Every structure is written in C-alpha cells, then in structure tokens.
Amino acid sequence: MKTIFISILSGLEAKSILRTNILGRLLKEEDLRVVLFVKSPERIDYYRKEFSHPRLVYESVGEYKFARANRLFEFFKHYLIKNRTLSLYKKLVFKDSGNLFKFLGSHLVSIILANRLFRKIARFFDFWLAKDEIFSVFFEKYKPDLVFLANLFDEAEISLLREAKKRGVKTVGFVNSWDKITSKGFMRLLPDKLIVPNEIVKKEAEKYADMSASKIFVSGVPQYDFYFNSDDLQSREEFFGEIKADPKKPLLVYAPMGTAFSNSDWLVIDMMREITEKELNMPAELLVRFQPNDFFDKKEEFTKRPWMRFDLPGTRFGSVRGVDWDMSREELKHLKNTLYHMSVLVSYATSLSVDAACFDKPVININFEIQKGQPSLKTPTRRYDTEHYRKALASGGIRLALNRQELVEWIRKYINNPELNREGRKRLVEEQCFKTDGQAGRRIAECILTNLK
C-alpha cells in the first residue's frame, strides 16, 4: 500500500482539499493510504466527525520548534522577490513608521538579492542549514511515497517539504490562492511538481518561484467547484426566509475588509444602511457578510446595530486573525446561495469579487476612504495597487466607485440592469478560474496520482 502525506494546517487548505473531491478521489484508490497533518488533537476530533475512512489517518504535529536558521530564511524571503505588491507594502510600512533608513535599506537589499541566482543560493543553504526535524518521526513511521502541500509559504510546511526532499520522497505543491506568489515573498523550497489555479499564477510561478513550465500543472480553483453545479441551490423564498428578508426586494451584500486591513468597516456598514434605506429611491435589503478568519473584540458594535442583518461564518480555532479557521459544509452552502440570490456585491478589494462573478453578479469596489487619517496599512483603497488585484481590475469585471454618489448610482444601475459589464465578469472568471466545469479538484487528485505512479 502506498502512502500520501497531506498538510491541513490552515483553513484554506481544509476548504480546498477536504471539502472538494480531491480527498474522495484519492481514497477511491484501494491501495492508497492518506495521512492528514493537523495542528492539534482537537482538530483531529473536529475533522474526523465529517471525514472518516479506514485508509484515512490523522496526525497532530502539536507544538513545534524551528531551527534557528529558519528565522534567517523567513526574514530574507521578503527581499529575494521584487514586485509591485512587495514594494507597495514597504511603502506603507515606511509611511506609518517614518523610518527612511529601513525603507531605503530594504529596497537596496531587494535590488541586490532579487534575482534567480541569489534565490538558488538561498534555497541551497535553506535545504542544508535549517535542521529542524518536526516531521522526521512521521516519515519513519509511515514511509510515505508522496507529500502534497497546499501552503508552500508556511514555515511548518516548508519543514515538511525539506524532510521529504532529503529522503527522496516525491513532492507536489499547490498554490491555493491567487495572491500567494506575489504577496508572500520568496518560495523557499520548490516541490517536484507545482499545481496552480490559472495561467496568470503559472506565469508568476515561472517568474518569481523559478519553476520551469514543464513542472507546472494548471488545475482551476478547487474551492470553486461547488459553484459550478446546481446542487444545494435554494428557492429565493427559502433563502430569504433564512436571512429574514423580503424576497421581493433586491439584496445588497457588503463584505467588510476585516480588522487587519481597515478601521472603517463599521462606518461603511452604517453608510450602506443609509444608502439602502434613503438614497436608492427603491426598496432593498442589506446583508453584511463578515470574513470567516476575522475576530471581533468590540461586541458593542453589534449591540449598537440591532437592525443589522449579518453572517458571521467560520469556526475560529485560534484567538487572533489568521489561517486557523474552518468553514462547514452548511456554511459553504449558505455562501453559495448568498451569491446566487444577491443583486450586487459591495466591498473593498477581496477575492469574493471573483466568487460573485462566478454567478454573474455585479461587483462594486469602494475606491474612497470614509475615515481619514488612518495608518497606511489600514487604508483599504491601497490594496487596489497590488499585482493580483490590478490584474482582476483589468478584466473589466469589477466596477470602482470613486465617491459615495458614484456608489449609489452604480448600485441603482446594476439593480435595474444586472447585465451591465457582463463581458468583464465573464473575462474575470475565465482568467481566474481557468475552467468552470466543477472538476478542478478531480484534476488535482489525478495529477497527484500521476506523480505517485
């Protein structure tokens, strides 16, 4: 029997691997065992309730300590790549800190080191000097034939990849988000095969991760597979009954940025209520959909808004915003029906813009600040200048509203004529999703099995 290691150390990994047909397709192979790595025994209990199989094994990596050299390579990974996104973040840090020496020094280091030669040198020393053995006991126990990693910018998963490469075990990596390669810095170690969601990320992997085109497989976006079938769709009356809204009225959905990127979400929520109730000149409903990985320490903000209709999806395992979360099957079904039945999505920069376009729903991004004088890193309009989002905007599938009046006008236009900018949304989906056949997860599983054999 052959064995595959799969890391499930973040919420997005669970969403894109467990809740797609990747895992199910792998377990159809009768001579294959899958070992899933999670963060704690509590996670094992949590996932086993939903995902259980005689050839599915869970292991908890628990608390782990990285080698000292790991800190050095984690530090330098932000200087071995030079692109618009990383340069933007350095500018934002400089505007907040005022540290000109650090700002100029970081740019100088990037100018010197951000090239293929230095990345190759860094990978060589990273491989040999970072001597943590977090996963060595599991390699001895299971003797895996292949390791599949879906978060190649995480320290623990780099340790797993390094252990596999040292033992000559085949490795397949997956870029699980459209912004990872351009925003997370240098990919410290490279897998034997890299799976990417679309052609855009493939070109970025060739340019910034130094992967040859022959070693890159384009799959599509597995977590979008369930969008492209008719299963789980509710009637309008049933869905609106769930959210306690009037099905005869258009539904506006506002998606907050989250506490890590903005201090203005509550003000925007209040603005959206005023727009919905007073400025559209037509009856409409408002739903606020918060992020599944965010925390809200100001409970009084909810108390002050008893009128607010909102979704607060996700199980949050940690105590701070980050990758340690999960969305249940029912929550994903609710998201799908929200996107299907809404009239317009309003937000700042968010991947939910692509989700909405999958259902041909108009998307308006707010391109003005409602609260002045905020730290640069908490100024949400800055995110439109990142590499991945500029490419999304270039599709023509996302409308930018430059002021409140424009926002109101475009909401009204889209409600009255939802076909506006349809070609742009279609282009956005084609560019970001690669294929819309609902088979991305199957393609990823087949790619893994091909490399296993």
Backbone torsions as a table, in degrees:
resi	resn	phi	psi	omega
1	MET	NA	134.4	178.3
2	LYS	-91.7	156.5	-174.8
3	THR	-128.6	135.3	175.2
4	ILE	-117.8	131.3	170.8
5	PHE	-91.4	134.8	175.2
6	ILE	-132.8	131.3	178.6
7	SER	-90.9	129.3	174.8
8	ILE	-125.0	64.1	-174.5
9	LEU	-100.0	3.4	178.8
10	SER	-144.4	161.0	-179.1
11	GLY	-62.6	-39.1	-178.1
12	LEU	-68.0	-31.0	176.2
13	GLU	-66.2	-43.1	177.7
14	ALA	-62.2	-41.7	-178.8
15	LYS	-65.3	-40.0	-173.6
16	SER	-90.3	-14.7	-177.6
17	ILE	-112.9	-51.8	-176.1
18	LEU	-75.0	-40.1	-174.5
19	ARG	-98.3	29.3	169.1
20	THR	-128.5	-172.5	-179.7
21	ASN	-93.1	17.9	176.3
22	ILE	-63.7	-57.1	-176.4
23	LEU	-63.0	-44.4	-179.2
24	GLY	-60.1	-40.7	179.5
25	ARG	-66.2	-40.5	179.8
26	LEU	-62.8	-41.9	-176.1
27	LEU	-74.9	-7.2	173.2
28	LYS	-71.8	-19.9	176.5
29	GLU	-75.5	113.5	-172.0
30	GLU	-67.3	-21.0	-178.8
31	ASP	-104.3	27.9	-175.6
32	LEU	-125.9	133.8	174.7
33	ARG	-114.3	140.5	179.6
34	VAL	-117.2	127.7	176.2
35	VAL	-109.8	118.8	179.6
36	LEU	-99.5	130.3	176.9
37	PHE	-100.4	124.6	178.0
38	VAL	-125.8	175.5	-169.2
39	LYS	-83.1	-22.3	-174.3
40	SER	-159.5	163.6	175.0
41	PRO	-59.1	-32.7	178.3
42	GLU	-62.3	-37.2	177.4
43	ARG	-66.1	-36.8	178.1
44	ILE	-59.7	-48.3	179.1
45	ASP	-60.7	-39.6	-177.9
46	TYR	-65.0	-49.3	-176.6
47	TYR	-75.9	-32.4	-176.5
48	ARG	-64.7	-26.5	177.7
49	LYS	-62.2	-30.7	-176.4
50	GLU	-105.3	-31.4	-175.6
51	PHE	-124.5	100.3	-177.4
52	SER	-136.6	138.6	-178.3
53	HIS	-162.9	147.3	-179.2
54	PRO	-58.4	-27.7	-179.5
55	ARG	-107.6	22.1	176.4
56	LEU	-112.7	119.3	-176.6
57	VAL	-116.5	139.2	176.3
58	TYR	-109.0	141.7	172.7
59	GLU	-134.9	138.3	176.7
60	SER	-99.5	128.0	178.5
61	VAL	-84.4	-15.5	174.7
62	GLY	59.6	-153.3	177.2
63	GLU	-78.8	133.1	-179.3
64	TYR	-134.2	154.5	-178.4
65	LYS	-119.3	125.1	-178.5
66	PHE	-84.0	154.2	174.1
67	ALA	-65.3	152.7	-178.0
68	ARG	-59.2	-36.2	-179.2
69	ALA	-62.1	-23.6	-179.2
70	ASN	-60.5	-38.0	-179.6
71	ARG	-60.6	-39.7	-178.7
72	LEU	-63.7	-45.7	-177.4
73	PHE	-73.0	-30.8	174.7
74	GLU	-66.1	-36.4	178.5
75	PHE	-67.1	-47.1	-174.0
76	PHE	-75.6	-14.8	-176.6
77	LYS	-64.9	-18.7	178.3
78	HIS	-88.1	-2.3	-179.2
79	TYR	-113.8	-8.2	-177.5
80	LEU	-93.1	0.6	175.0
81	ILE	-126.5	138.7	176.7
82	LYS	-129.4	115.3	177.2
83	ASN	-151.9	-179.9	-175.6
84	ARG	-61.9	-42.1	-176.3
85	THR	-64.8	-50.0	-178.2
86	LEU	-66.8	-35.5	175.9
87	SER	-65.3	-38.2	177.7
88	LEU	-62.1	-45.7	-179.0
89	TYR	-63.1	-37.1	177.4
90	LYS	-64.5	-39.3	178.0
91	LYS	-64.8	-40.7	-179.4
92	LEU	-66.1	-40.4	177.4
93	VAL	-63.4	-41.3	179.2
94	PHE	-63.6	-42.5	-179.6
95	LYS	-63.4	-32.7	179.3
96	ASP	-81.2	-36.2	-174.9
97	SER	-93.8	-30.8	-176.5
98	GLY	73.0	12.8	-177.4
99	ASN	-86.3	90.0	-176.8
100	LEU	-66.0	-37.3	-178.8
101	PHE	-61.8	-46.0	180.0
102	LYS	-65.3	-39.3	-179.2
103	PHE	-64.2	-49.7	-179.7
104	LEU	-67.3	-38.3	179.4
105	GLY	-63.7	-40.9	179.9
106	SER	-65.7	-37.7	177.7
107	HIS	-67.8	-39.4	179.5
108	LEU	-64.3	-43.5	178.8
109	VAL	-61.3	-41.9	179.6
110	SER	-65.4	-39.8	178.6
111	ILE	-59.9	-38.8	-178.3
112	ILE	-77.2	-44.3	-168.7
113	LEU	-95.7	-19.5	-172.8
114	ALA	-78.6	73.8	175.3
115	ASN	-152.9	165.8	-173.6
116	ARG	-60.3	-38.4	-177.8
117	LEU	-61.8	-50.4	-178.2
118	PHE	-67.8	-31.5	176.3
119	ARG	-66.1	-38.5	178.3
120	LYS	-64.7	-42.5	178.4
121	ILE	-62.8	-44.4	-179.3
122	ALA	-61.4	-41.1	179.4
123	ARG	-64.9	-36.4	178.8
124	PHE	-61.4	-50.4	-177.9
125	PHE	-72.1	-34.3	176.8
126	ASP	-59.5	-43.3	-178.3
127	PHE	-62.8	-40.9	-172.9
128	TRP	-94.5	-25.6	-173.3
129	LEU	-95.9	-31.1	-179.8
130	ALA	-80.7	98.8	-169.9
131	LYS	-105.8	39.5	173.5
132	ASP	-76.1	152.4	-176.3
133	GLU	-128.4	47.8	-177.0
134	ILE	-59.5	-40.3	-172.0
135	PHE	-106.5	2.2	-174.2
136	SER	-60.0	-39.1	-178.7
137	VAL	-62.4	-32.9	-179.4
138	PHE	-75.8	-32.4	175.7
139	PHE	-66.8	-37.9	178.0
140	GLU	-68.4	-36.5	-175.8
141	LYS	-73.0	-43.2	-171.0
142	TYR	-108.0	-18.8	-177.2
143	LYS	50.2	62.4	-174.2
144	PRO	-65.7	153.4	177.2
145	ASP	-98.9	-21.1	179.8
146	LEU	-156.6	146.4	176.0
147	VAL	-119.6	128.8	178.7
148	PHE	-113.0	122.9	-176.2
149	LEU	-123.5	129.9	-176.5
150	ALA	-113.2	12.5	174.9
151	ASN	-145.9	78.4	-172.0
152	LEU	-74.4	1.4	177.7
153	PHE	-108.2	8.1	178.8
154	ASP	-93.7	138.6	-175.9
155	GLU	-60.8	-44.2	-178.2
156	ALA	-64.7	-38.8	-178.2
157	GLU	-73.9	-28.0	172.1
158	ILE	-65.4	-38.1	176.8
159	SER	-63.7	-40.8	177.2
160	LEU	-64.2	-41.6	179.1
161	LEU	-65.5	-42.0	-179.8
162	ARG	-62.8	-43.7	179.7
163	GLU	-61.2	-41.9	179.7
164	ALA	-64.4	-44.1	-178.5
165	LYS	-65.3	-37.9	179.6
166	LYS	-66.5	-28.4	-178.6
167	ARG	-96.1	2.5	178.9
168	GLY	72.9	23.9	179.0
169	VAL	-87.2	137.0	-179.9
170	LYS	-62.6	145.3	-177.6
171	THR	-133.1	138.3	174.5
172	VAL	-128.0	127.5	178.3
173	GLY	-108.8	158.5	178.4
174	PHE	-136.3	127.9	175.0
175	VAL	-86.6	105.9	-167.9
176	ASN	-91.6	7.2	179.2
177	SER	-151.6	149.3	-173.7
178	TRP	-67.3	-18.4	-175.0
179	ASP	-107.7	-3.3	-170.9
180	LYS	-59.8	-49.4	-172.0
181	ILE	-66.7	-35.1	-177.4
182	THR	-89.1	-16.0	-174.7
183	SER	-114.0	-18.6	-174.5
184	LYS	-98.5	3.0	176.8
185	GLY	87.8	-155.1	-173.3
186	PHE	-72.1	132.3	173.2
187	MET	-80.0	106.2	-166.1
188	ARG	-63.8	-41.1	176.2
189	LEU	-131.5	149.9	-175.7
190	LEU	-108.9	136.5	175.2
191	PRO	-77.0	169.6	177.1
192	ASP	-66.7	-38.1	179.9
193	LYS	-132.5	140.7	179.8
194	LEU	-122.0	126.9	176.3
195	ILE	-101.8	132.4	-178.5
196	VAL	-127.8	156.8	-175.0
197	PRO	-78.5	-24.2	-176.1
198	ASN	-157.4	175.6	-178.0
199	GLU	-68.7	-29.7	178.1
200	ILE	-61.8	-49.8	-179.0
201	VAL	-67.9	-30.2	176.6
202	LYS	-61.2	-45.9	178.9
203	LYS	-63.9	-38.1	178.1
204	GLU	-66.1	-37.4	178.8
205	ALA	-65.8	-37.4	176.4
206	GLU	-66.5	-40.1	-174.8
207	LYS	-78.7	-46.1	-171.7
208	TYR	-102.1	-24.2	179.8
209	ALA	-104.5	-3.8	176.3
210	ASP	62.2	28.1	175.5
211	MET	-84.7	135.7	176.1
212	SER	-74.6	147.9	-176.6
213	ALA	-57.8	-32.4	-177.6
214	SER	-68.6	-17.7	-179.2
215	LYS	-101.0	8.1	-178.4
216	ILE	-112.6	131.2	178.3
217	PHE	-116.6	128.2	179.5
218	VAL	-94.5	123.1	-171.3
219	SER	-112.5	-29.3	-164.2
220	GLY	99.9	-178.4	-175.6
221	VAL	-103.7	106.5	-173.6
222	PRO	-62.7	-35.8	-178.8
223	GLN	-71.1	-8.5	174.4
224	TYR	-95.2	-4.1	-176.4
225	ASP	-54.8	-41.2	-175.3
226	PHE	-73.1	-10.1	173.6
227	TYR	-72.0	-31.9	-168.6
228	PHE	-95.9	34.1	170.2
229	ASN	-143.2	166.6	-174.6
230	SER	-91.6	2.6	-179.9
231	ASP	-66.0	149.3	172.3
232	ASP	70.7	5.5	178.7
233	LEU	-78.6	128.4	179.0
234	GLN	-93.2	161.4	170.9
235	SER	-69.9	158.6	-179.9
236	ARG	-61.0	-40.1	-178.8
237	GLU	-65.3	-41.4	-179.9
238	GLU	-65.3	-46.1	-178.5
239	PHE	-65.4	-47.0	-179.4
240	PHE	-64.9	-28.9	174.3
241	GLY	-65.2	-37.1	178.5
242	GLU	-63.6	-41.7	-177.2
243	ILE	-92.7	4.4	178.2
244	LYS	57.2	54.5	179.0
245	ALA	-130.4	166.1	-178.1
246	ASP	-87.0	115.8	-177.9
247	PRO	-66.8	-12.9	179.4
248	LYS	-81.9	-10.8	-178.3
249	LYS	-103.6	148.7	173.6
250	PRO	-66.5	147.7	-178.0
251	LEU	-109.2	121.9	172.9
252	LEU	-97.7	134.7	176.8
253	VAL	-115.9	125.8	173.7
254	TYR	-109.1	129.1	-179.7
255	ALA	-109.8	105.3	179.6
256	PRO	-61.3	153.6	178.1
257	MET	-70.2	-37.1	-176.0
258	GLY	105.2	158.2	-172.4
259	THR	-65.4	-23.3	-178.5
260	ALA	-72.9	-24.0	-171.8
261	PHE	-119.0	-8.7	-176.0
262	SER	-156.8	145.1	171.1
263	ASN	-103.9	7.6	-169.1
264	SER	-109.3	2.8	-172.8
265	ASP	-56.1	-43.9	-177.0
266	TRP	-66.5	-36.3	177.3
267	LEU	-66.5	-38.1	178.8
268	VAL	-68.4	-37.7	176.6
269	ILE	-59.2	-44.3	177.5
270	ASP	-63.8	-39.8	177.7
271	MET	-62.6	-43.0	-179.8
272	MET	-63.9	-34.5	177.0
273	ARG	-65.9	-43.8	179.8
274	GLU	-62.2	-42.4	179.3
275	ILE	-62.5	-45.8	-176.7
276	THR	-63.6	-41.1	-173.2
277	GLU	-88.8	-27.0	-169.5
278	LYS	-123.5	-23.6	-167.3
279	GLU	-112.2	-12.2	-177.9
280	LEU	-81.1	-21.0	-176.0
281	ASN	61.5	28.3	175.6
282	MET	-158.2	149.3	179.5
283	PRO	-69.6	138.5	179.3
284	ALA	-155.1	159.2	177.3
285	GLU	-111.5	152.5	-179.9
286	LEU	-123.7	131.6	173.7
287	LEU	-124.6	127.5	176.7
288	VAL	-99.6	122.4	-179.0
289	ARG	-112.7	106.8	-179.8
290	PHE	-79.0	164.2	-178.0
291	GLN	-79.0	147.0	-178.2
292	PRO	-74.3	-11.3	-176.6
293	ASN	-111.4	11.0	-175.8
294	ASP	-103.6	158.8	177.1
295	PHE	-119.4	151.2	-176.0
296	PHE	-130.4	96.6	-176.3
297	ASP	-82.1	-13.5	-179.8
298	LYS	-98.4	77.8	-177.2
299	LYS	-63.7	-24.2	-179.2
300	GLU	-64.8	-22.7	178.1
301	GLU	-65.0	-35.3	175.1
302	PHE	-70.0	-41.7	-178.6
303	THR	-62.4	-35.8	-179.0
304	LYS	-71.9	-11.1	-175.6
305	ARG	-126.0	65.6	-179.6
306	PRO	-62.7	-16.9	179.7
307	TRP	-79.8	-13.5	-170.0
308	MET	-73.6	124.8	172.2
309	ARG	-93.6	120.2	-172.9
310	PHE	-146.3	157.0	170.1
311	ASP	-113.1	133.6	177.0
312	LEU	-125.7	73.8	-172.1
313	PRO	-76.7	165.6	170.8
314	GLY	101.8	145.7	168.2
315	THR	-102.2	121.5	-176.4
316	ARG	-102.8	115.6	-176.4
317	PHE	-84.3	-33.3	-177.5
318	GLY	-89.5	-164.9	-179.9
319	SER	-118.3	-3.3	178.4
320	VAL	-134.3	162.6	-179.9
321	ARG	-61.8	139.5	179.2
322	GLY	171.6	-149.0	-173.6
323	VAL	-96.0	-2.9	-171.9
324	ASP	-91.3	77.9	-177.1
325	TRP	-152.1	173.7	176.1
326	ASP	-154.9	151.8	173.5
327	MET	-118.6	130.7	-178.0
328	SER	-75.9	168.6	177.5
329	ARG	-60.0	-40.7	179.9
330	GLU	-67.1	-36.9	178.5
331	GLU	-67.7	-37.8	176.5
332	LEU	-66.7	-38.3	176.1
333	LYS	-62.6	-41.7	179.3
334	HIS	-64.8	-40.1	176.6
335	LEU	-60.8	-45.5	-179.8
336	LYS	-58.5	-44.2	-179.5
337	ASN	-71.8	-30.7	174.1
338	THR	-61.2	-48.0	180.0
339	LEU	-65.3	-37.7	-177.2
340	TYR	-69.0	-38.3	-173.0
341	HIS	-97.1	-13.5	-178.3
342	MET	-72.0	162.6	178.3
343	SER	-99.0	-40.4	-177.8
344	VAL	-148.0	139.8	170.6
345	LEU	-100.6	130.8	174.9
346	VAL	-118.7	132.2	-177.5
347	SER	-166.9	176.2	162.1
348	TYR	-91.5	-162.1	-178.1
349	ALA	-62.0	125.4	-178.8
350	THR	-160.9	149.2	175.8
351	SER	-67.3	-17.1	177.5
352	LEU	-63.0	-18.4	174.7
353	SER	-62.1	-37.8	178.0
354	VAL	-72.5	-40.1	177.2
355	ASP	-55.9	-45.8	-179.4
356	ALA	-63.5	-40.9	-179.8
357	ALA	-63.9	-28.4	177.3
358	CYS	-60.6	-25.4	178.3
359	PHE	-104.9	14.0	179.9
360	ASP	56.9	37.8	178.8
361	LYS	-99.0	133.1	-179.8
362	PRO	-57.3	141.6	-178.3
363	VAL	-125.2	126.2	175.2
364	ILE	-118.4	122.0	174.3
365	ASN	-100.5	131.8	-179.8
366	ILE	-75.7	122.5	-179.2
367	ASN	-118.1	43.3	173.3
368	PHE	-148.0	154.8	-178.0
369	GLU	-95.0	128.9	179.3
370	ILE	-89.9	-17.4	180.0
371	GLN	-130.1	114.7	-176.7
372	LYS	-82.5	161.4	172.4
373	GLY	74.0	22.8	179.8
374	GLN	-87.7	158.3	174.6
375	PRO	-56.0	147.6	-176.8
376	SER	-58.5	-37.5	-179.9
377	LEU	-71.4	-13.4	176.9
378	LYS	-108.1	20.4	177.9
379	THR	-102.4	100.0	-168.5
380	PRO	-63.2	-28.1	-178.4
381	THR	-67.6	-16.5	178.4
382	ARG	-63.7	-26.5	-173.7
383	ARG	-68.9	-16.3	179.7
384	TYR	-69.7	-13.2	-177.8
385	ASP	-95.8	5.6	175.5
386	THR	-73.7	156.5	-175.7
387	GLU	-59.9	-48.5	-174.3
388	HIS	-67.3	-35.3	-176.9
389	TYR	-79.7	-30.5	174.2
390	ARG	-60.7	-38.3	178.5
391	LYS	-67.0	-37.4	177.3
392	ALA	-66.4	-42.9	178.8
393	LEU	-63.5	-34.9	-178.1
394	ALA	-64.9	-18.8	179.6
395	SER	-69.0	-21.8	-176.3
396	GLY	83.7	7.1	-177.8
397	GLY	-91.6	-2.9	-179.2
398	ILE	-126.2	127.4	179.4
399	ARG	-94.5	127.0	175.3
400	LEU	-93.3	127.6	176.3
401	ALA	-101.0	118.8	-173.2
402	LEU	-82.8	-15.1	178.0
403	ASN	-157.9	174.6	-176.4
404	ARG	-62.1	-40.5	-179.6
405	GLN	-61.2	-43.7	177.5
406	GLU	-62.7	-39.2	179.6
407	LEU	-59.6	-47.9	179.6
408	VAL	-62.1	-44.7	-177.6
409	GLU	-62.1	-41.5	-177.2
410	TRP	-75.4	-32.8	173.6
411	ILE	-60.1	-46.1	-179.7
412	ARG	-62.8	-43.3	-179.9
413	LYS	-62.5	-44.1	-177.5
414	TYR	-69.3	-35.3	177.1
415	ILE	-63.9	-42.2	-178.7
416	ASN	-76.7	-29.1	-177.3
417	ASN	-143.1	78.2	-176.4
418	PRO	-65.7	-9.6	180.0
419	GLU	-80.1	-10.5	178.4
420	LEU	-57.6	135.5	177.7
421	ASN	64.8	21.1	-180.0
422	ARG	-60.7	-39.3	-179.6
423	GLU	-63.9	-37.6	177.8
424	GLY	-65.0	-41.6	178.2
425	ARG	-65.4	-38.7	177.6
426	LYS	-62.2	-41.4	179.1
427	ARG	-66.5	-40.1	178.4
428	LEU	-59.7	-44.6	179.9
429	VAL	-66.3	-43.6	179.5
430	GLU	-61.0	-41.2	-177.8
431	GLU	-72.1	-40.2	-173.3
432	GLN	-89.8	-28.8	-174.3
433	CYS	-99.6	-16.0	-179.8
434	PHE	69.7	-62.6	175.6
435	LYS	-137.0	148.4	-177.4
436	THR	-117.1	38.5	-178.1
437	ASP	-96.4	2.0	179.8
438	GLY	71.2	20.6	-174.5
439	GLN	-119.6	16.4	-179.0
440	ALA	-61.7	-42.9	178.9
441	GLY	-61.1	-42.2	178.0
442	ARG	-62.5	-41.8	179.5
443	ARG	-62.8	-38.6	178.7
444	ILE	-65.1	-45.3	178.9
445	ALA	-60.6	-42.4	179.4
446	GLU	-65.0	-37.0	176.7
447	CYS	-63.5	-42.4	177.4
448	ILE	-61.5	-46.1	-178.1
449	LEU	-65.6	-37.0	177.5
450	THR	-61.7	-43.4	-179.9
451	ASN	-72.4	-27.8	177.1
452	LEU	-67.0	-39.5	-175.5
453	LYS	-81.7	NA	NA
